[in-house]
Amino acid sequence: MTDEDLNGGADGPSFFGFVRLVGGAGIDDAKVTAELKGGALVTATDLLGLYKIPGFGKDVNPDDVQISCAKDGYKQANVFRHPHTAGDMKDPIEVDCFLQKQ
Amino acid sequence: MIRRCLFRGSLALLLAAPAAGSALAQSAPAPAGSVAPAAAAPYAMSLGDMMNTLIQPRHAKLGLAGKAQNWTLAQYALVEIRQSFAGIVKAQPKFRGLPVGELVNAALGQPMDAVDAAIKAQDPQKFAAAYAQLTAGCNACHAAADHPYVVIKAPEVSEFPNQDFNPHR
């Protein structure tokens, strides 16, 4: 029931969001990459277009994590990072990624 | 009706209980050394509680009404589902860090519109397809919220012996 569940018990920032067609519905099985200096985490969206990336280490600054998305036949249009007001690092950060057909 | 009456009766009793308890406490002080009774706390419904009591029965009623081609009742059930979700999103905006409103929208927005269109068209085949889409949306949402084992399906029989789902004019 708590945000800790999405965080996977880690102390650092966690991310989630939707991959959507511009002005449209969620896109399933899209590749989502969370890039950070020195590495990247890759996951895929579910049937709703939702992805979840559990917590990074506590030393990771959320602003240093860049989220991008991709899927064959589409190109990335933009990424929207929802305002993250909570000071609590355990509050997951929502970043939506929009794709458009090529 | 009977169930609803009983529920209302229980609720009234629950609401009355704290007041009765405090009156008793004022008129009869507890003996020295006894432990004071815990104050009644309001019960906060979990998302699971709300799904079980507000959504699941209405999902079933929607399916039964549509199967019986009782389009008025089906429309009513669909409106009740939408209203219930609106209330649930207000009561619990987040579940496990995920925005409930966005999940509901992503999973059920388009299927509910499809069910609505099928009801308005009074088309049983379209309704069956849209209802299956809606049910799949429920399950996709459960999976997204880490509850993939809660699998919803179309009702095969009515679990409401006191309700007639056939159309009456």
Boltz contact constraints between the chains, C-beta under 6 A:
constraints:
  - contact:
      token1: [A, 3]
      token2: [B, 97]
      max_distance: 6.0
  - contact:
      token1: [A, 5]
      token2: [B, 96]
      max_distance: 6.0
  - contact:
      token1: [A, 6]
      token2: [B, 96]
      max_distance: 6.0
  - contact:
      token1: [A, 6]
      token2: [B, 97]
      max_distance: 6.0
  - contact:
      token1: [A, 26]
      token2: [B, 106]
      max_distance: 6.0
  - contact:
      token1: [A, 46]
      token2: [B, 144]
      max_distance: 6.0
  - contact:
      token1: [A, 47]
      token2: [B, 140]
      max_distance: 6.0
  - contact:
      token1: [A, 48]
      token2: [B, 106]
      max_distance: 6.0
  - contact:
      token1: [A, 48]
      token2: [B, 107]
      max_distance: 6.0
  - contact:
      token1: [A, 48]
      token2: [B, 140]
      max_distance: 6.0
  - contact:
      token1: [A, 48]
      token2: [B, 144]
      max_distance: 6.0
  - contact:
      token1: [A, 50]
      token2: [B, 144]
      max_distance: 6.0
  - contact:
      token1: [A, 92]
      token2: [B, 97]
      max_distance: 6.0
